[in-house]
Amino acid sequence: MKDLIIPRNTIQFLQDHGISAKKRYGQNFLIEPRVLKKIIEGAGITKEDTVLEIGPGIGTMTQALCEAAGRVIAVEIDRDMIPLLEENLAGYDNYKIINDDILKVDLGALSKQAFAENAGRFKVVANLPYYITTPIIMGLLEQKLPLESITVMVQKEVAERMQAQPGTKDYGALTLVVQYYTEAEIIANVPSNCFIPRPNVDSAVIRLTLHEERPVQPQDEAKMFRVIKASFAQRRKTLVNGLKNDPALQAEGIDRERIEAAFSQMGLDPNVRGERLTLEEFARLSDLL
């Protein structure tokens, strides 16, 4: 078993097995020990934890997780990686590998199984493929899994969107979903030279700590998220027009008159855009609508 975080070991392993990264899966192999250490420490992994790792690849981070956690569940979509993972995890007995697409896995059932096998805290740690980062994050949060935290490596601009402030270009629907469910903190910036092959963009590690209590309490959570989604579907339009033109809201009988009446009650400028509203204001707006 090789310590894969050492660059020469990763390069040798890839060469010995004739492996090249597959673009369709967004594969990039981490080769920077300091970054790996920041991820494990930032996630606060202990032997009390069961960790879900998404996209383990050849097992570089999986090895470190098996050292630190009580139990590791690794979900890998690429079947060619499974025997390589098994090879690199041969010295451990506290892991389970699932060959599947994380977007198709029943995460609710998986979390129940995780607790049955290893009682304690449930955390997600991953180096996420850039092309499906947002669907994965949204899926983890919206399924309301019994998670304590999600610590992931993502494209730097996506991490910045997750903790953006109202009125900025990065502020949007993802920001608000993350803010509703978690406290977001970027714990490391990761330059592109920390990977093989080297990606075209820099990355960041962000920790999302799940709230024990939501920061707002909308009357209808699903309605609030429909309003948020409609507000950013066409960013250049005013919020009134964005909401008025949304088919889902139209189907509920929400028209311009009703929207403008809600704006009046809230004291909002009729020409305001969605990027100006806080989470609290979106919750109130959805209640009024």
Secondary structure, DSSP 8 states (H G I E B T S, - for coil): ---TTSHHHHHHHHHHTT----GGGT--EE--HHHHHHHHHHHT--TTEEEEEE--TTSHHHHHHHHHSSEEEEEES-GGGHHHHHHHTTT-SSEEEEES-TTTS-HHHHHHHHHHHS-SEEEEEEE--GGGHHHHHHHHHHTT---SEEEEEEEHHHHHHHT--TTSTT-SHHHHHHHHHEEEEEEEEE-GGGEES--SS-EEEEEEEE-SS-S---S-HHHHHHHHHHHHHTTTS-HHHHHHT-HHHHHTT--HHHHHHHHHHHT--TT--GGG--HHHHHHHHHH-
